[in-house]
Amino acid sequence: MKAVVQKWGNSLGLRIPSIWAKENEVKNGNKVELVVEKGRIIILPHKKSLDDMLEKITPENMHSEIKTGPVVGNEEW
């Protein structure tokens, strides 16, 4: 996979191919992690933390309790 380096203000910018962005769920404005190893730059998609995921729960998208059947042991509910 190839990418193009272009001038972006006083810095250089790297265009990320759309296929990689789609496969890794990277969208405009998302953060990525850059790792430098032996003269190489490795781009890693930002991993969502539990807090990031919990932040997206709303009363509208929260599901109700799921019934799993009757008690079969000595469980106390």
PQR file with spaces between the fields and no chain letter, atoms N, CA, C, O and H, PARSE charges and radii, in Angstrom:
ATOM       1  N    MET     1       0.849   -1.163    0.000 -0.4000 1.5000
ATOM       2  CA   MET     1       0.000    0.000    0.000 -0.0000 2.0000
ATOM       3  C    MET     1       0.900    1.233    0.000  0.5500 1.7000
ATOM       4  O    MET     1       1.861    1.312    0.766 -0.5500 1.4000
ATOM       5  N    LYS     2       0.583    2.177   -0.854 -0.4000 1.5000
ATOM       6  CA   LYS     2       1.389    3.390   -0.937 -0.0000 2.0000
ATOM       7  C    LYS     2       0.558    4.593   -0.509  0.5500 1.7000
ATOM       8  O    LYS     2      -0.668    4.591   -0.619 -0.5500 1.4000
ATOM       9  H    LYS     2      -0.197    2.112   -1.476  0.4000 1.0000
ATOM      10  N    ALA     3       1.243    5.610   -0.024 -0.4000 1.5000
ATOM      11  CA   ALA     3       0.589    6.850    0.387 -0.0000 2.0000
ATOM      12  C    ALA     3       1.418    8.022   -0.123  0.5500 1.7000
ATOM      13  O    ALA     3       2.574    7.851   -0.510 -0.5500 1.4000
ATOM      14  H    ALA     3       2.239    5.611    0.065  0.4000 1.0000
ATOM      15  N    VAL     4       0.822    9.215   -0.123 -0.4000 1.5000
ATOM      16  CA   VAL     4       1.488   10.410   -0.630 -0.0000 2.0000
ATOM      17  C    VAL     4       1.772   11.364    0.520  0.5500 1.7000
ATOM      18  O    VAL     4       0.884   11.658    1.321 -0.5500 1.4000
ATOM      19  H    VAL     4      -0.118    9.354    0.192  0.4000 1.0000
ATOM      20  N    VAL     5       3.011   11.848    0.604 -0.4000 1.5000
ATOM      21  CA   VAL     5       3.387   12.852    1.593 -0.0000 2.0000
ATOM      22  C    VAL     5       3.232   14.219    0.933  0.5500 1.7000
ATOM      23  O    VAL     5       3.735   14.443   -0.168 -0.5500 1.4000
ATOM      24  H    VAL     5       3.732   11.609   -0.046  0.4000 1.0000
ATOM      25  N    GLN     6       2.526   15.139    1.616 -0.4000 1.5000
ATOM      26  CA   GLN     6       2.304   16.474    1.064 -0.0000 2.0000
ATOM      27  C    GLN     6       2.550   17.528    2.132  0.5500 1.7000
ATOM      28  O    GLN     6       2.467   17.253    3.329 -0.5500 1.4000
ATOM      29  H    GLN     6       2.118   14.957    2.511  0.4000 1.0000
ATOM      30  N    LYS     7       2.854   18.731    1.681 -0.4000 1.5000
ATOM      31  CA   LYS     7       3.051   19.855    2.602 -0.0000 2.0000
ATOM      32  C    LYS     7       1.702   20.209    3.228  0.5500 1.7000
ATOM      33  O    LYS     7       0.681   20.289    2.545 -0.5500 1.4000
ATOM      34  H    LYS     7       2.921   18.954    0.709  0.4000 1.0000
ATOM      35  N    TRP     8       1.727   20.421    4.549 -0.4000 1.5000
ATOM      36  CA   TRP     8       0.523   20.786    5.281 -0.0000 2.0000
ATOM      37  C    TRP     8       0.939   21.857    6.278  0.5500 1.7000
ATOM      38  O    TRP     8       1.437   21.539    7.358 -0.5500 1.4000
ATOM      39  H    TRP     8       2.556   20.356    5.104  0.4000 1.0000
ATOM      40  N    GLY     9       0.742   23.118    5.926 -0.4000 1.5000
ATOM      41  CA   GLY     9       1.249   24.232    6.736 -0.0000 2.0000
ATOM      42  C    GLY     9       2.761   24.181    6.717  0.5500 1.7000
ATOM      43  O    GLY     9       3.357   24.105    5.643 -0.5500 1.4000
ATOM      44  H    GLY     9       0.338   23.376    5.048  0.4000 1.0000
ATOM      45  N    ASN    10       3.403   24.221    7.883 -0.4000 1.5000
ATOM      46  CA   ASN    10       4.860   24.123    7.973 -0.0000 2.0000
ATOM      47  C    ASN    10       5.328   22.678    8.143  0.5500 1.7000
ATOM      48  O    ASN    10       6.523   22.422    8.291 -0.5500 1.4000
ATOM      49  H    ASN    10       2.919   24.283    8.756  0.4000 1.0000
ATOM      50  N    SER    11       4.398   21.750    8.122 -0.4000 1.5000
ATOM      51  CA   SER    11       4.721   20.336    8.348 -0.0000 2.0000
ATOM      52  C    SER    11       4.459   19.531    7.084  0.5500 1.7000
ATOM      53  O    SER    11       4.072   20.072    6.048 -0.5500 1.4000
ATOM      54  H    SER    11       3.428   21.958    8.001  0.4000 1.0000
ATOM      55  N    LEU    12       4.677   18.245    7.193 -0.4000 1.5000
ATOM      56  CA   LEU    12       4.328   17.325    6.123 -0.0000 2.0000
ATOM      57  C    LEU    12       3.170   16.458    6.605  0.5500 1.7000
ATOM      58  O    LEU    12       3.109   16.076    7.773 -0.5500 1.4000
ATOM      59  H    LEU    12       4.991   17.805    8.034  0.4000 1.0000
ATOM      60  N    GLY    13       2.267   16.158    5.704 -0.4000 1.5000
ATOM      61  CA   GLY    13       1.124   15.318    6.035 -0.0000 2.0000
ATOM      62  C    GLY    13       1.140   14.056    5.205  0.5500 1.7000
ATOM      63  O    GLY    13       1.675   14.039    4.096 -0.5500 1.4000
ATOM      64  H    GLY    13       2.316   16.469    4.755  0.4000 1.0000
ATOM      65  N    LEU    14       0.564   13.016    5.732 -0.4000 1.5000
ATOM      66  CA   LEU    14       0.512   11.735    5.054 -0.0000 2.0000
ATOM      67  C    LEU    14      -0.948   11.384    4.803  0.5500 1.7000
ATOM      68  O    LEU    14      -1.754   11.366    5.733 -0.5500 1.4000
ATOM      69  H    LEU    14       0.130   13.030    6.633  0.4000 1.0000
ATOM      70  N    ARG    15      -1.285   11.110    3.566 -0.4000 1.5000
ATOM      71  CA   ARG    15      -2.656   10.694    3.249 -0.0000 2.0000
ATOM      72  C    ARG    15      -2.782    9.204    3.516  0.5500 1.7000
ATOM      73  O    ARG    15      -1.994    8.397    3.022 -0.5500 1.4000
ATOM      74  H    ARG    15      -0.631   11.124    2.810  0.4000 1.0000
ATOM      75  N    ILE    16      -3.777    8.859    4.298 -0.4000 1.5000
ATOM      76  CA   ILE    16      -4.016    7.459    4.626 -0.0000 2.0000
ATOM      77  C    ILE    16      -4.993    6.898    3.598  0.5500 1.7000
ATOM      78  O    ILE    16      -6.072    7.460    3.408 -0.5500 1.4000
ATOM      79  H    ILE    16      -4.417    9.515    4.699  0.4000 1.0000
ATOM      80  N    PRO    17      -4.639    5.815    2.940 -0.5600 1.5000
ATOM      81  CA   PRO    17      -5.545    5.236    1.942  0.2800 2.0000
ATOM      82  C    PRO    17      -6.908    4.900    2.552  0.5500 1.7000
ATOM      83  O    PRO    17      -6.987    4.400    3.674 -0.5500 1.4000
ATOM      84  N    SER    18      -7.974    5.178    1.806 -0.4000 1.5000
ATOM      85  CA   SER    18      -9.330    4.991    2.322 -0.0000 2.0000
ATOM      86  C    SER    18      -9.625    3.542    2.683  0.5500 1.7000
ATOM      87  O    SER    18     -10.376    3.292    3.626 -0.5500 1.4000
ATOM      88  H    SER    18      -7.909    5.584    0.895  0.4000 1.0000
ATOM      89  N    ILE    19      -9.069    2.599    1.974 -0.4000 1.5000
ATOM      90  CA   ILE    19      -9.337    1.182    2.281 -0.0000 2.0000
ATOM      91  C    ILE    19      -8.812    0.828    3.678  0.5500 1.7000
ATOM      92  O    ILE    19      -9.469    0.094    4.416 -0.5500 1.4000
ATOM      93  H    ILE    19      -8.459    2.801    1.207  0.4000 1.0000
ATOM      94  N    TRP    20      -7.621    1.352    4.047 -0.4000 1.5000
ATOM      95  CA   TRP    20      -7.076    1.102    5.382 -0.0000 2.0000
ATOM      96  C    TRP    20      -7.952    1.789    6.427  0.5500 1.7000
ATOM      97  O    TRP    20      -8.245    1.219    7.478 -0.5500 1.4000
ATOM      98  H    TRP    20      -7.088    1.948    3.447  0.4000 1.0000
ATOM      99  N    ALA    21      -8.364    3.019    6.124 -0.4000 1.5000
ATOM     100  CA   ALA    21      -9.201    3.769    7.065 -0.0000 2.0000
ATOM     101  C    ALA    21     -10.518    3.036    7.320  0.5500 1.7000
ATOM     102  O    ALA    21     -10.961    2.940    8.464 -0.5500 1.4000
ATOM     103  H    ALA    21      -8.125    3.482    5.271  0.4000 1.0000
ATOM     104  N    LYS    22     -11.144    2.521    6.264 -0.4000 1.5000
ATOM     105  CA   LYS    22     -12.409    1.796    6.426 -0.0000 2.0000
ATOM     106  C    LYS    22     -12.212    0.508    7.220  0.5500 1.7000
ATOM     107  O    LYS    22     -12.993    0.204    8.121 -0.5500 1.4000
ATOM     108  H    LYS    22     -10.784    2.599    5.335  0.4000 1.0000
ATOM     109  N    GLU    23     -11.168   -0.245    6.885 -0.4000 1.5000
ATOM     110  CA   GLU    23     -10.908   -1.516    7.578 -0.0000 2.0000
ATOM     111  C    GLU    23     -10.628   -1.313    9.064  0.5500 1.7000
ATOM     112  O    GLU    23     -10.927   -2.186    9.879 -0.5500 1.4000
ATOM     113  H    GLU    23     -10.533    0.002    6.153  0.4000 1.0000
ATOM     114  N    ASN    24     -10.054   -0.163    9.416 -0.4000 1.5000
ATOM     115  CA   ASN    24      -9.668    0.108   10.805 -0.0000 2.0000
ATOM     116  C    ASN    24     -10.575    1.124   11.489  0.5500 1.7000
ATOM     117  O    ASN    24     -10.268    1.619   12.574 -0.5500 1.4000
ATOM     118  H    ASN    24      -9.810    0.546    8.754  0.4000 1.0000
ATOM     119  N    GLU    25     -11.695    1.427   10.838 -0.4000 1.5000
ATOM     120  CA   GLU    25     -12.699    2.342   11.383 -0.0000 2.0000
ATOM     121  C    GLU    25     -12.097    3.682   11.795  0.5500 1.7000
ATOM     122  O    GLU    25     -12.439    4.233   12.842 -0.5500 1.4000
ATOM     123  H    GLU    25     -11.944    1.025    9.957  0.4000 1.0000
ATOM     124  N    VAL    26     -11.194    4.199   10.958 -0.4000 1.5000
ATOM     125  CA   VAL    26     -10.586    5.509   11.204 -0.0000 2.0000
ATOM     126  C    VAL    26     -11.326    6.527   10.354  0.5500 1.7000
ATOM     127  O    VAL    26     -11.449    6.363    9.140 -0.5500 1.4000
ATOM     128  H    VAL    26     -10.916    3.752   10.108  0.4000 1.0000
ATOM     129  N    LYS    27     -11.820    7.583   10.999 -0.4000 1.5000
ATOM     130  CA   LYS    27     -12.574    8.627   10.302 -0.0000 2.0000
ATOM     131  C    LYS    27     -11.898    9.971   10.523  0.5500 1.7000
ATOM     132  O    LYS    27     -11.016   10.110   11.371 -0.5500 1.4000
ATOM     133  H    LYS    27     -11.720    7.716   11.985  0.4000 1.0000
ATOM     134  N    ASN    28     -12.320   10.939    9.757 -0.4000 1.5000
ATOM     135  CA   ASN    28     -11.788   12.291    9.870 -0.0000 2.0000
ATOM     136  C    ASN    28     -11.879   12.782   11.317  0.5500 1.7000
ATOM     137  O    ASN    28     -12.952   12.747   11.919 -0.5500 1.4000
ATOM     138  H    ASN    28     -13.037   10.825    9.068  0.4000 1.0000
ATOM     139  N    GLY    29     -10.771   13.233   11.866 -0.4000 1.5000
ATOM     140  CA   GLY    29     -10.740   13.744   13.231 -0.0000 2.0000
ATOM     141  C    GLY    29     -10.368   12.708   14.280  0.5500 1.7000
ATOM     142  O    GLY    29     -10.093   13.068   15.424 -0.5500 1.4000
ATOM     143  H    GLY    29      -9.899   13.262   11.377  0.4000 1.0000
ATOM     144  N    ASN    30     -10.351   11.414   13.912 -0.4000 1.5000
ATOM     145  CA   ASN    30      -9.954   10.374   14.867 -0.0000 2.0000
ATOM     146  C    ASN    30      -8.475   10.490   15.196  0.5500 1.7000
ATOM     147  O    ASN    30      -7.680   10.969   14.387 -0.5500 1.4000
ATOM     148  H    ASN    30     -10.574   11.122   12.982  0.4000 1.0000
ATOM     149  N    LYS    31      -8.116   10.044   16.393 -0.4000 1.5000
ATOM     150  CA   LYS    31      -6.718    9.999   16.793 -0.0000 2.0000
ATOM     151  C    LYS    31      -6.131    8.641   16.425  0.5500 1.7000
ATOM     152  O    LYS    31      -6.820    7.622   16.479 -0.5500 1.4000
ATOM     153  H    LYS    31      -8.762    9.655   17.051  0.4000 1.0000
ATOM     154  N    VAL    32      -4.863    8.635   16.052 -0.4000 1.5000
ATOM     155  CA   VAL    32      -4.132    7.398   15.809 -0.0000 2.0000
ATOM     156  C    VAL    32      -2.846    7.473   16.617  0.5500 1.7000
ATOM     157  O    VAL    32      -2.418    8.555   17.019 -0.5500 1.4000
ATOM     158  H    VAL    32      -4.304    9.463   16.008  0.4000 1.0000
ATOM     159  N    GLU    33      -2.244    6.337   16.848 -0.4000 1.5000
ATOM     160  CA   GLU    33      -0.970    6.299   17.564 -0.0000 2.0000
ATOM     161  C    GLU    33       0.139    6.056   16.556  0.5500 1.7000
ATOM     162  O    GLU    33       0.035    5.162   15.716 -0.5500 1.4000
ATOM     163  H    GLU    33      -2.592    5.458   16.522  0.4000 1.0000
ATOM     164  N    LEU    34       1.200    6.849   16.635 -0.4000 1.5000
ATOM     165  CA   LEU    34       2.363    6.668   15.782 -0.0000 2.0000
ATOM     166  C    LEU    34       3.479    6.057   16.611  0.5500 1.7000
ATOM     167  O    LEU    34       3.851    6.590   17.657 -0.5500 1.4000
ATOM     168  H    LEU    34       1.285    7.575   17.317  0.4000 1.0000
ATOM     169  N    VAL    35       4.008    4.941   16.142 -0.4000 1.5000
ATOM     170  CA   VAL    35       5.102    4.253   16.819 -0.0000 2.0000
ATOM     171  C    VAL    35       6.301    4.290   15.883  0.5500 1.7000
ATOM     172  O    VAL    35       6.188    3.920   14.714 -0.5500 1.4000
ATOM     173  H    VAL    35       3.706    4.508   15.293  0.4000 1.0000
ATOM     174  N    VAL    36       7.442    4.731   16.386 -0.4000 1.5000
ATOM     175  CA   VAL    36       8.654    4.770   15.575 -0.0000 2.0000
ATOM     176  C    VAL    36       9.550    3.618   16.012  0.5500 1.7000
ATOM     177  O    VAL    36       9.949    3.535   17.173 -0.5500 1.4000
ATOM     178  H    VAL    36       7.533    5.032   17.336  0.4000 1.0000
ATOM     179  N    GLU    37       9.860    2.733   15.072 -0.4000 1.5000
ATOM     180  CA   GLU    37      10.716    1.573   15.349 -0.0000 2.0000
ATOM     181  C    GLU    37      11.714    1.405   14.216  0.5500 1.7000
ATOM     182  O    GLU    37      11.328    1.238   13.059 -0.5500 1.4000
ATOM     183  H    GLU    37       9.535    2.800   14.129  0.4000 1.0000
ATOM     184  N    LYS    38      12.983    1.449   14.546 -0.4000 1.5000
ATOM     185  CA   LYS    38      14.048    1.194   13.571 -0.0000 2.0000
ATOM     186  C    LYS    38      13.862    1.993   12.285  0.5500 1.7000
ATOM     187  O    LYS    38      13.985    1.454   11.185 -0.5500 1.4000
ATOM     188  H    LYS    38      13.296    1.585   15.485  0.4000 1.0000
ATOM     189  N    GLY    39      13.567    3.277   12.432 -0.4000 1.5000
ATOM     190  CA   GLY    39      13.428    4.148   11.269 -0.0000 2.0000
ATOM     191  C    GLY    39      12.111    4.014   10.531  0.5500 1.7000
ATOM     192  O    GLY    39      11.957    4.574    9.446 -0.5500 1.4000
ATOM     193  H    GLY    39      13.468    3.716   13.326  0.4000 1.0000
ATOM     194  N    ARG    40      11.167    3.295   11.088 -0.4000 1.5000
ATOM     195  CA   ARG    40       9.857    3.117   10.469 -0.0000 2.0000
ATOM     196  C    ARG    40       8.793    3.774   11.329  0.5500 1.7000
ATOM     197  O    ARG    40       8.914    3.829   12.553 -0.5500 1.4000
ATOM     198  H    ARG    40      11.293    2.840   11.970  0.4000 1.0000
ATOM     199  N    ILE    41       7.759    4.266   10.685 -0.4000 1.5000
ATOM     200  CA   ILE    41       6.604    4.795   11.409 -0.0000 2.0000
ATOM     201  C    ILE    41       5.478    3.784   11.264  0.5500 1.7000
ATOM     202  O    ILE    41       5.114    3.401   10.152 -0.5500 1.4000
ATOM     203  H    ILE    41       7.660    4.221    9.691  0.4000 1.0000
ATOM     204  N    ILE    42       4.939    3.360   12.379 -0.4000 1.5000
ATOM     205  CA   ILE    42       3.816    2.423   12.382 -0.0000 2.0000
ATOM     206  C    ILE    42       2.584    3.194   12.856  0.5500 1.7000
ATOM     207  O    ILE    42       2.607    3.832   13.909 -0.5500 1.4000
ATOM     208  H    ILE    42       5.235    3.671   13.282  0.4000 1.0000
ATOM     209  N    ILE    43       1.517    3.130   12.073 -0.4000 1.5000
ATOM     210  CA   ILE    43       0.279    3.827   12.414 -0.0000 2.0000
ATOM     211  C    ILE    43      -0.691    2.808   12.990  0.5500 1.7000
ATOM     212  O    ILE    43      -1.033    1.823   12.337 -0.5500 1.4000
ATOM     213  H    ILE    43       1.499    2.612   11.218  0.4000 1.0000
ATOM     214  N    LEU    44      -1.131    3.054   14.220 -0.4000 1.5000
ATOM     215  CA   LEU    44      -2.075    2.165   14.892 -0.0000 2.0000
ATOM     216  C    LEU    44      -3.376    2.910   15.150  0.5500 1.7000
ATOM     217  O    LEU    44      -3.353    4.040   15.638 -0.5500 1.4000
ATOM     218  H    LEU    44      -0.853    3.855   14.750  0.4000 1.0000
ATOM     219  N    PRO    45      -4.511    2.296   14.829 -0.5600 1.5000
ATOM     220  CA   PRO    45      -5.779    2.946   15.153  0.2800 2.0000
ATOM     221  C    PRO    45      -5.904    3.110   16.659  0.5500 1.7000
ATOM     222  O    PRO    45      -5.439    2.265   17.424 -0.5500 1.4000
ATOM     223  N    HIS    46      -6.531    4.197   17.077 -0.4000 1.5000
ATOM     224  CA   HIS    46      -6.741    4.456   18.500 -0.0000 2.0000
ATOM     225  C    HIS    46      -7.680    3.402   19.063  0.5500 1.7000
ATOM     226  O    HIS    46      -8.773    3.203   18.531 -0.5500 1.4000
ATOM     227  H    HIS    46      -6.909    4.883   16.455  0.4000 1.0000
ATOM     228  N    LYS    47      -7.276    2.731   20.120 -0.4000 1.5000
ATOM     229  CA   LYS    47      -8.139    1.743   20.757 -0.0000 2.0000
ATOM     230  C    LYS    47      -9.113    2.474   21.665  0.5500 1.7000
ATOM     231  O    LYS    47      -8.730    3.355   22.434 -0.5500 1.4000
ATOM     232  H    LYS    47      -6.389    2.893   20.552  0.4000 1.0000
ATOM     233  N    LYS    48     -10.374    2.095   21.563 -0.4000 1.5000
ATOM     234  CA   LYS    48     -11.395    2.718   22.397 -0.0000 2.0000
ATOM     235  C    LYS    48     -11.306    2.158   23.808  0.5500 1.7000
ATOM     236  O    LYS    48     -11.204    0.948   24.009 -0.5500 1.4000
ATOM     237  H    LYS    48     -10.686    1.379   20.938  0.4000 1.0000
ATOM     238  N    SER    49     -11.346    3.051   24.768 -0.4000 1.5000
ATOM     239  CA   SER    49     -11.331    2.621   26.166 -0.0000 2.0000
ATOM     240  C    SER    49     -12.758    2.298   26.600  0.5500 1.7000
ATOM     241  O    SER    49     -13.716    2.625   25.901 -0.5500 1.4000
ATOM     242  H    SER    49     -11.429    4.034   24.605  0.4000 1.0000
ATOM     243  N    LEU    50     -12.889    1.664   27.740 -0.4000 1.5000
ATOM     244  CA   LEU    50     -14.212    1.369   28.282 -0.0000 2.0000
ATOM     245  C    LEU    50     -14.987    2.660   28.478  0.5500 1.7000
ATOM     246  O    LEU    50     -16.185    2.713   28.199 -0.5500 1.4000
ATOM     247  H    LEU    50     -12.110    1.398   28.308  0.4000 1.0000
ATOM     248  N    ASP    51     -14.312    3.709   28.961 -0.4000 1.5000
ATOM     249  CA   ASP    51     -14.988    4.993   29.167 -0.0000 2.0000
ATOM     250  C    ASP    51     -15.500    5.561   27.847  0.5500 1.7000
ATOM     251  O    ASP    51     -16.600    6.113   27.797 -0.5500 1.4000
ATOM     252  H    ASP    51     -13.339    3.666   29.187  0.4000 1.0000
ATOM     253  N    ASP    52     -14.700    5.429   26.760 -0.4000 1.5000
ATOM     254  CA   ASP    52     -15.142    5.897   25.444 -0.0000 2.0000
ATOM     255  C    ASP    52     -16.426    5.185   25.026  0.5500 1.7000
ATOM     256  O    ASP    52     -17.359    5.811   24.524 -0.5500 1.4000
ATOM     257  H    ASP    52     -13.807    4.981   26.801  0.4000 1.0000
ATOM     258  N    MET    53     -16.461    3.861   25.240 -0.4000 1.5000
ATOM     259  CA   MET    53     -17.627    3.082   24.825 -0.0000 2.0000
ATOM     260  C    MET    53     -18.842    3.370   25.709  0.5500 1.7000
ATOM     261  O    MET    53     -19.960    3.486   25.207 -0.5500 1.4000
ATOM     262  H    MET    53     -15.702    3.353   25.648  0.4000 1.0000
ATOM     263  N    LEU    54     -18.624    3.487   27.035 -0.4000 1.5000
ATOM     264  CA   LEU    54     -19.739    3.769   27.940 -0.0000 2.0000
ATOM     265  C    LEU    54     -20.345    5.138   27.680  0.5500 1.7000
ATOM     266  O    LEU    54     -21.537    5.347   27.904 -0.5500 1.4000
ATOM     267  H    LEU    54     -17.716    3.393   27.443  0.4000 1.0000
ATOM     268  N    GLU    55     -19.528    6.068   27.209 -0.4000 1.5000
ATOM     269  CA   GLU    55     -19.978    7.421   26.910 -0.0000 2.0000
ATOM     270  C    GLU    55     -21.057    7.424   25.815  0.5500 1.7000
ATOM     271  O    GLU    55     -21.874    8.342   25.744 -0.5500 1.4000
ATOM     272  H    GLU    55     -18.559    5.898   27.027  0.4000 1.0000
ATOM     273  N    LYS    56     -21.050    6.404   24.977 -0.4000 1.5000
ATOM     274  CA   LYS    56     -21.990    6.348   23.857 -0.0000 2.0000
ATOM     275  C    LYS    56     -23.328    5.708   24.225  0.5500 1.7000
ATOM     276  O    LYS    56     -24.239    5.682   23.397 -0.5500 1.4000
ATOM     277  H    LYS    56     -20.386    5.658   25.035  0.4000 1.0000
ATOM     278  N    ILE    57     -23.467    5.194   25.440 -0.4000 1.5000
ATOM     279  CA   ILE    57     -24.727    4.589   25.857 -0.0000 2.0000
ATOM     280  C    ILE    57     -25.716    5.686   26.215  0.5500 1.7000
ATOM     281  O    ILE    57     -25.417    6.594   26.990 -0.5500 1.4000
ATOM     282  H    ILE    57     -22.728    5.215   26.113  0.4000 1.0000
ATOM     283  N    THR    58     -26.905    5.577   25.628 -0.4000 1.5000
ATOM     284  CA   THR    58     -27.984    6.525   25.918 -0.0000 2.0000
ATOM     285  C    THR    58     -29.231    5.721   26.271  0.5500 1.7000
ATOM     286  O    THR    58     -29.283    4.519   26.008 -0.5500 1.4000
ATOM     287  H    THR    58     -27.148    4.840   24.998  0.4000 1.0000
ATOM     288  N    PRO    59     -30.235    6.365   26.864 -0.5600 1.5000
ATOM     289  CA   PRO    59     -31.486    5.646   27.134  0.2800 2.0000
ATOM     290  C    PRO    59     -32.114    5.075   25.854  0.5500 1.7000
ATOM     291  O    PRO    59     -32.789    4.047   25.901 -0.5500 1.4000
ATOM     292  N    GLU    60     -31.893    5.730   24.728 -0.4000 1.5000
ATOM     293  CA   GLU    60     -32.475    5.284   23.456 -0.0000 2.0000
ATOM     294  C    GLU    60     -31.812    4.013   22.919  0.5500 1.7000
ATOM     295  O    GLU    60     -32.485    3.212   22.271 -0.5500 1.4000
ATOM     296  H    GLU    60     -31.344    6.564   24.689  0.4000 1.0000
ATOM     297  N    ASN    61     -30.514    3.803   23.168 -0.4000 1.5000
ATOM     298  CA   ASN    61     -29.854    2.631   22.594 -0.0000 2.0000
ATOM     299  C    ASN    61     -29.554    1.537   23.632  0.5500 1.7000
ATOM     300  O    ASN    61     -28.898    0.547   23.309 -0.5500 1.4000
ATOM     301  H    ASN    61     -29.968    4.454   23.694  0.4000 1.0000
ATOM     302  N    MET    62     -30.025    1.707   24.864 -0.4000 1.5000
ATOM     303  CA   MET    62     -29.796    0.701   25.909 -0.0000 2.0000
ATOM     304  C    MET    62     -30.881   -0.374   25.812  0.5500 1.7000
ATOM     305  O    MET    62     -32.068   -0.052   25.763 -0.5500 1.4000
ATOM     306  H    MET    62     -30.558    2.512   25.126  0.4000 1.0000
ATOM     307  N    HIS    63     -30.484   -1.634   25.783 -0.4000 1.5000
ATOM     308  CA   HIS    63     -31.471   -2.712   25.700 -0.0000 2.0000
ATOM     309  C    HIS    63     -31.916   -3.127   27.090  0.5500 1.7000
ATOM     310  O    HIS    63     -31.283   -2.804   28.096 -0.5500 1.4000
ATOM     311  H    HIS    63     -29.519   -1.895   25.823  0.4000 1.0000
ATOM     312  N    SER    64     -33.017   -3.848   27.115 -0.4000 1.5000
ATOM     313  CA   SER    64     -33.547   -4.300   28.399 -0.0000 2.0000
ATOM     314  C    SER    64     -32.873   -5.614   28.812  0.5500 1.7000
ATOM     315  O    SER    64     -32.038   -6.159   28.091 -0.5500 1.4000
ATOM     316  H    SER    64     -33.531   -4.111   26.298  0.4000 1.0000
ATOM     317  N    GLU    65     -33.256   -6.095   29.974 -0.4000 1.5000
ATOM     318  CA   GLU    65     -32.714   -7.346   30.503 -0.0000 2.0000
ATOM     319  C    GLU    65     -33.005   -8.496   29.541  0.5500 1.7000
ATOM     320  O    GLU    65     -34.059   -8.517   28.906 -0.5500 1.4000
ATOM     321  H    GLU    65     -33.934   -5.652   30.560  0.4000 1.0000
ATOM     322  N    ILE    66     -32.096   -9.437   29.431 -0.4000 1.5000
ATOM     323  CA   ILE    66     -32.268  -10.593   28.556 -0.0000 2.0000
ATOM     324  C    ILE    66     -32.594  -11.809   29.415  0.5500 1.7000
ATOM     325  O    ILE    66     -31.844  -12.139   30.334 -0.5500 1.4000
ATOM     326  H    ILE    66     -31.239   -9.419   29.948  0.4000 1.0000
ATOM     327  N    LYS    67     -33.689  -12.464   29.126 -0.4000 1.5000
ATOM     328  CA   LYS    67     -34.100  -13.667   29.860 -0.0000 2.0000
ATOM     329  C    LYS    67     -33.270  -14.843   29.361  0.5500 1.7000
ATOM     330  O    LYS    67     -33.137  -15.044   28.154 -0.5500 1.4000
ATOM     331  H    LYS    67     -34.298  -12.196   28.379  0.4000 1.0000
ATOM     332  N    THR    68     -32.720  -15.611   30.276 -0.4000 1.5000
ATOM     333  CA   THR    68     -31.899  -16.762   29.900 -0.0000 2.0000
ATOM     334  C    THR    68     -32.500  -18.085   30.374  0.5500 1.7000
ATOM     335  O    THR    68     -31.854  -19.129   30.277 -0.5500 1.4000
ATOM     336  H    THR    68     -32.828  -15.448   31.256  0.4000 1.0000
ATOM     337  N    GLY    69     -33.702  -18.049   30.874 -0.4000 1.5000
ATOM     338  CA   GLY    69     -34.364  -19.280   31.320 -0.0000 2.0000
ATOM     339  C    GLY    69     -34.416  -19.369   32.829  0.5500 1.7000
ATOM     340  O    GLY    69     -33.960  -18.467   33.531 -0.5500 1.4000
ATOM     341  H    GLY    69     -34.226  -17.201   30.953  0.4000 1.0000
ATOM     342  N    PRO    70     -34.970  -20.454   33.322 -0.5600 1.5000
ATOM     343  CA   PRO    70     -35.109  -20.620   34.785  0.2800 2.0000
ATOM     344  C    PRO    70     -33.766  -20.922   35.454  0.5500 1.7000
ATOM     345  O    PRO    70     -32.797  -21.306   34.800 -0.5500 1.4000
ATOM     346  N    VAL    71     -33.739  -20.738   36.765 -0.4000 1.5000
ATOM     347  CA   VAL    71     -32.560  -21.041   37.560 -0.0000 2.0000
ATOM     348  C    VAL    71     -32.344  -22.555   37.550  0.5500 1.7000
ATOM     349  O    VAL    71     -33.302  -23.319   37.671 -0.5500 1.4000
ATOM     350  H    VAL    71     -34.526  -20.426   37.297  0.4000 1.0000
ATOM     351  N    VAL    72     -31.086  -22.990   37.404 -0.4000 1.5000
ATOM     352  CA   VAL    72     -30.803  -24.431   37.327 -0.0000 2.0000
ATOM     353  C    VAL    72     -29.918  -24.934   38.454  0.5500 1.7000
ATOM     354  O    VAL    72     -29.684  -26.139   38.545 -0.5500 1.4000
ATOM     355  H    VAL    72     -30.308  -22.369   37.306  0.4000 1.0000
ATOM     356  N    GLY    73     -29.434  -24.088   39.287 -0.4000 1.5000
ATOM     357  CA   GLY    73     -28.560  -24.519   40.362 -0.0000 2.0000
ATOM     358  C    GLY    73     -28.971  -23.878   41.665  0.5500 1.7000
ATOM     359  O    GLY    73     -30.160  -23.724   41.945 -0.5500 1.4000
ATOM     360  H    GLY    73     -29.625  -23.109   39.214  0.4000 1.0000
ATOM     361  N    ASN    74     -27.989  -23.505   42.462 -0.4000 1.5000
ATOM     362  CA   ASN    74     -28.272  -22.864   43.738 -0.0000 2.0000
ATOM     363  C    ASN    74     -28.039  -21.350   43.656  0.5500 1.7000
ATOM     364  O    ASN    74     -27.721  -20.706   44.655 -0.5500 1.4000
ATOM     365  H    ASN    74     -27.023  -23.630   42.235  0.4000 1.0000
ATOM     366  N    GLU    75     -28.205  -20.791   42.438 -0.4000 1.5000
ATOM     367  CA   GLU    75     -28.016  -19.356   42.285 -0.0000 2.0000
ATOM     368  C    GLU    75     -29.033  -18.583   43.111  0.5500 1.7000
ATOM     369  O    GLU    75     -30.164  -19.027   43.304 -0.5500 1.4000
ATOM     370  H    GLU    75     -28.464  -21.315   41.627  0.4000 1.0000
ATOM     371  N    GLU    76     -28.624  -17.452   43.581 -0.4000 1.5000
ATOM     372  CA   GLU    76     -29.553  -16.560   44.283 -0.0000 2.0000
ATOM     373  C    GLU    76     -29.656  -15.277   43.495  0.5500 1.7000
ATOM     374  O    GLU    76     -28.658  -14.585   43.293 -0.5500 1.4000
ATOM     375  H    GLU    76     -27.705  -17.091   43.424  0.4000 1.0000
ATOM     376  N    TRP    77     -30.841  -14.957   43.052 -0.4000 1.5000
ATOM     377  CA   TRP    77     -31.047  -13.732   42.285 -0.0000 2.0000
ATOM     378  C    TRP    77     -31.850  -12.828   43.112  0.5500 1.7000
ATOM     379  O    TRP    77     -32.164  -11.717   42.686 -0.5500 1.4000
ATOM     380  H    TRP    77     -31.652  -15.519   43.215  0.4000 1.0000
